[in-house]
Amino acid sequence: MQMRSAILNQNTALQRAAGQEGPAAVGGAAPAQGGGFGDTMVSALKAVNEQQAKSSGLTESFERGETSDLVQVMVERQKASVGFEATLQVRNKLLSAYRDIMNMPV
């Protein structure tokens, strides 16, 4: 119990140092502020999704014969592939970090 209160005190001190107002409720989370990690992840995932949709649209257009620019189709497919692979690597790193944290002795 003493260790828990020490951690909560450190968390409060870090929040004050970061310029956030008030401590988080016990068992709760601090209020979300715009531009945080979650917002960044959501916007990155939306960008990857948009790139995937654009790539699929160009590929379908090429398959239907509506466009003959194979280079543009392949470049967009590569962009979508690179974005997707980067997203997978970030996910893998986050899962690894989560597992490491969960396996830490308290």
Backbone as CSV, one residue per row, in Angstrom:
resi,resn,N_x,N_y,N_z,CA_x,CA_y,CA_z,C_x,C_y,C_z
1,MET,0.826,-1.193,0.000,0.000,0.000,0.000,0.874,1.263,0.000
2,GLN,1.962,1.198,0.719,2.856,2.337,0.790,3.495,2.592,-0.566
3,MET,3.836,1.523,-1.281,4.445,1.649,-2.607,3.448,2.277,-3.578
4,ARG,2.189,1.881,-3.459,1.139,2.417,-4.336,0.974,3.917,-4.129
5,SER,0.951,4.345,-2.871,0.794,5.778,-2.625,2.025,6.557,-3.082
6,ALA,3.210,5.947,-2.997,4.422,6.611,-3.493,4.341,6.789,-5.007
7,ILE,3.835,5.771,-5.700,3.687,5.861,-7.158,2.668,6.937,-7.515
8,LEU,1.548,6.986,-6.785,0.535,8.015,-7.044,1.088,9.412,-6.786
9,ASN,1.908,9.557,-5.759,2.518,10.855,-5.470,3.485,11.259,-6.586
10,GLN,4.259,10.303,-7.090,5.164,10.596,-8.194,4.382,10.983,-9.442
11,ASN,3.286,10.274,-9.690,2.450,10.573,-10.850,1.893,11.994,-10.751
12,THR,1.417,12.366,-9.579,0.889,13.715,-9.369,1.985,14.762,-9.604
13,ALA,3.183,14.491,-9.082,4.286,15.436,-9.260,4.659,15.560,-10.735
14,LEU,4.661,14.440,-11.463,4.970,14.487,-12.895,3.908,15.247,-13.669
15,GLN,2.645,15.075,-13.296,1.576,15.810,-13.962,1.712,17.306,-13.729
16,ARG,2.033,17.678,-12.500,2.222,19.098,-12.218,3.410,19.652,-12.991
17,ALA,4.471,18.867,-13.087,5.654,19.311,-13.826,5.358,19.457,-15.312
18,ALA,4.438,18.616,-15.815,4.069,18.684,-17.226,3.049,19.774,-17.487
19,GLY,2.543,20.408,-16.429,1.602,21.505,-16.607,0.153,21.078,-16.649
20,GLN,-0.141,19.845,-16.254,-1.527,19.384,-16.218,-2.126,19.770,-14.881
21,GLU,-3.400,20.097,-14.895,-4.089,20.520,-13.683,-4.654,19.327,-12.941
22,GLY,-4.430,19.273,-11.645,-5.074,18.307,-10.763,-4.632,16.876,-10.979
23,PRO,-4.712,16.081,-9.896,-4.359,14.679,-10.014,-5.487,13.879,-10.629
24,ALA,-5.139,12.741,-11.176,-6.147,11.844,-11.739,-6.890,11.177,-10.596
25,ALA,-8.144,10.846,-10.832,-8.934,10.158,-9.822,-8.329,8.771,-9.598
26,VAL,-8.450,8.278,-8.359,-7.894,6.967,-8.038,-8.619,5.926,-8.873
27,GLY,-7.868,5.102,-9.588,-8.440,4.079,-10.451,-8.883,4.616,-11.799
28,GLY,-8.776,5.899,-12.021,-9.198,6.503,-13.284,-8.008,7.020,-14.052
29,ALA,-8.306,7.657,-15.143,-7.241,8.207,-15.974,-7.375,9.719,-16.013
30,ALA,-6.314,10.377,-16.348,-6.333,11.827,-16.490,-7.193,12.187,-17.688
31,PRO,-7.847,13.338,-17.673,-8.661,13.733,-18.816,-7.815,13.848,-20.079
32,ALA,-8.367,13.352,-21.165,-7.639,13.365,-22.435,-7.525,14.785,-22.970
33,GLN,-6.363,15.109,-23.489,-6.150,16.406,-24.092,-5.878,16.204,-25.567
34,GLY,-6.251,17.165,-26.379,-6.042,17.054,-27.817,-4.567,16.936,-28.152
35,GLY,-4.276,16.205,-29.206,-2.903,16.084,-29.648,-2.105,15.053,-28.882
36,GLY,-2.769,14.176,-28.141,-2.061,13.159,-27.377,-1.686,11.966,-28.234
37,PHE,-1.156,10.958,-27.568,-0.709,9.749,-28.248,-1.863,9.061,-28.959
38,GLY,-3.008,8.965,-28.281,-4.171,8.310,-28.886,-4.638,9.016,-30.143
39,ASP,-4.685,10.335,-30.091,-5.102,11.110,-31.263,-4.121,10.935,-32.417
40,THR,-2.839,10.882,-32.086,-1.820,10.683,-33.108,-1.968,9.316,-33.761
41,MET,-2.224,8.304,-32.948,-2.403,6.950,-33.487,-3.640,6.871,-34.372
42,VAL,-4.738,7.484,-33.924,-5.971,7.460,-34.718,-5.760,8.146,-36.062
43,SER,-5.099,9.295,-36.059,-4.876,10.005,-37.328,-3.927,9.216,-38.239
44,ALA,-2.935,8.548,-37.662,-2.026,7.737,-38.473,-2.761,6.552,-39.087
45,LEU,-3.624,5.910,-38.304,-4.396,4.778,-38.829,-5.369,5.227,-39.912
46,LYS,-5.955,6.405,-39.740,-6.848,6.929,-40.779,-6.078,7.203,-42.067
47,ALA,-4.870,7.741,-41.929,-4.057,8.020,-43.120,-3.686,6.729,-43.843
48,VAL,-3.339,5.689,-43.100,-3.009,4.398,-43.711,-4.245,3.816,-44.391
49,ASN,-5.394,3.933,-43.737,-6.639,3.437,-44.319,-6.983,4.174,-45.611
50,GLU,-6.805,5.486,-45.618,-7.069,6.267,-46.825,-6.126,5.868,-47.963
51,GLN,-4.862,5.631,-47.623,-3.892,5.208,-48.641,-4.267,3.839,-49.199
52,GLN,-4.719,2.932,-48.333,-5.163,1.609,-48.781,-6.365,1.728,-49.716
53,ALA,-7.317,2.597,-49.344,-8.510,2.783,-50.181,-8.139,3.387,-51.535
54,LYS,-7.228,4.361,-51.534,-6.784,4.986,-52.779,-6.102,3.964,-53.676
55,SER,-5.255,3.133,-53.071,-4.555,2.096,-53.825,-5.540,1.096,-54.421
56,SER,-6.518,0.689,-53.625,-7.525,-0.256,-54.120,-8.333,0.353,-55.254
57,GLY,-8.698,1.617,-55.112,-9.454,2.298,-56.162,-8.687,2.381,-57.468
58,LEU,-7.403,2.745,-57.377,-6.573,2.818,-58.592,-6.379,1.445,-59.227
59,THR,-6.202,0.431,-58.386,-6.030,-0.926,-58.912,-7.285,-1.388,-59.644
60,GLU,-8.437,-1.156,-59.041,-9.701,-1.538,-59.681,-9.915,-0.757,-60.969
61,SER,-9.562,0.517,-60.947,-9.685,1.341,-62.140,-8.800,0.808,-63.262
62,PHE,-7.586,0.392,-62.914,-6.677,-0.173,-63.909,-7.219,-1.497,-64.448
63,GLU,-7.770,-2.310,-63.554,-8.314,-3.605,-63.980,-9.514,-3.440,-64.915
64,ARG,-10.292,-2.394,-64.714,-11.447,-2.134,-65.582,-11.045,-1.467,-66.893
65,GLY,-9.799,-1.038,-66.989,-9.315,-0.399,-68.201,-9.593,1.088,-68.253
66,GLU,-9.965,1.693,-67.141,-10.269,3.124,-67.101,-9.003,3.970,-67.087
67,THR,-7.897,3.401,-66.654,-6.627,4.121,-66.654,-5.549,3.198,-67.197
68,SER,-4.553,3.772,-67.805,-3.475,2.958,-68.359,-2.127,3.299,-67.723
69,ASP,-2.152,4.082,-66.651,-0.921,4.499,-65.990,-0.518,3.458,-64.941
70,LEU,0.163,2.429,-65.394,0.580,1.339,-64.516,1.572,1.812,-63.455
71,VAL,2.417,2.766,-63.808,3.416,3.273,-62.862,2.737,3.904,-61.659
72,GLN,1.715,4.723,-61.884,1.005,5.366,-60.783,0.328,4.318,-59.901
73,VAL,-0.257,3.309,-60.518,-0.920,2.248,-59.759,0.098,1.527,-58.871
74,MET,1.236,1.192,-59.418,2.250,0.463,-58.649,2.851,1.324,-57.540
75,VAL,3.047,2.616,-57.813,3.583,3.512,-56.780,2.598,3.619,-55.618
76,GLU,1.317,3.773,-55.927,0.312,3.870,-54.860,0.202,2.567,-54.078
77,ARG,0.331,1.437,-54.761,0.297,0.145,-54.069,1.499,0.001,-53.144
78,GLN,2.663,0.462,-53.576,3.853,0.409,-52.734,3.716,1.325,-51.520
79,LYS,3.153,2.522,-51.738,2.927,3.435,-50.616,2.006,2.791,-49.589
80,ALA,0.945,2.167,-50.060,0.003,1.506,-49.162,0.673,0.346,-48.431
81,SER,1.508,-0.384,-49.138,2.205,-1.518,-48.528,3.176,-1.054,-47.449
82,VAL,3.936,-0.010,-47.737,4.894,0.514,-46.762,4.165,1.052,-45.536
83,GLY,3.072,1.774,-45.740,2.288,2.285,-44.613,1.729,1.174,-43.750
84,PHE,1.239,0.121,-44.387,0.686,-1.005,-43.658,1.775,-1.734,-42.873
85,GLU,2.923,-1.953,-43.486,4.028,-2.612,-42.792,4.509,-1.784,-41.593
86,ALA,4.578,-0.475,-41.771,4.976,0.392,-40.656,3.968,0.307,-39.523
87,THR,2.685,0.267,-39.865,1.640,0.142,-38.852,1.779,-1.179,-38.099
88,LEU,2.056,-2.248,-38.819,2.253,-3.544,-38.165,3.451,-3.521,-37.223
89,GLN,4.536,-2.876,-37.642,5.722,-2.810,-36.785,5.448,-2.000,-35.514
90,VAL,4.704,-0.904,-35.651,4.354,-0.106,-34.467,3.482,-0.928,-33.535
91,ARG,2.515,-1.639,-34.099,1.644,-2.494,-33.281,2.468,-3.547,-32.552
92,ASN,3.389,-4.185,-33.247,4.216,-5.215,-32.623,5.062,-4.645,-31.489
93,LYS,5.617,-3.462,-31.687,6.418,-2.833,-30.633,5.555,-2.468,-29.428
94,LEU,4.342,-1.961,-29.682,3.449,-1.617,-28.579,3.043,-2.864,-27.800
95,LEU,2.738,-3.948,-28.495,2.379,-5.191,-27.807,3.551,-5.733,-26.999
96,SER,4.732,-5.646,-27.552,5.917,-6.100,-26.844,6.148,-5.272,-25.573
97,ALA,5.997,-3.969,-25.693,6.162,-3.099,-24.522,5.097,-3.394,-23.477
98,TYR,3.868,-3.628,-23.915,2.775,-3.953,-22.986,3.081,-5.256,-22.252
99,ARG,3.535,-6.264,-22.992,3.869,-7.549,-22.354,5.020,-7.385,-21.362
100,ASP,6.010,-6.596,-21.724,7.135,-6.358,-20.806,6.657,-5.698,-19.534
101,ILE,5.776,-4.720,-19.661,5.253,-4.018,-18.488,4.420,-4.954,-17.623
102,MET,3.598,-5.773,-18.273,2.742,-6.698,-17.526,3.559,-7.780,-16.803
103,ASN,4.721,-8.125,-17.320,5.551,-9.162,-16.722,6.523,-8.615,-15.673
104,MET,6.516,-7.301,-15.473,7.409,-6.730,-14.467,6.940,-7.114,-13.070
105,PRO,7.863,-7.483,-12.212,7.460,-7.755,-10.820,7.124,-6.448,-10.117
106,VAL,6.141,-6.543,-9.252,5.705,-5.324,-8.535,6.366,-5.216,-7.205
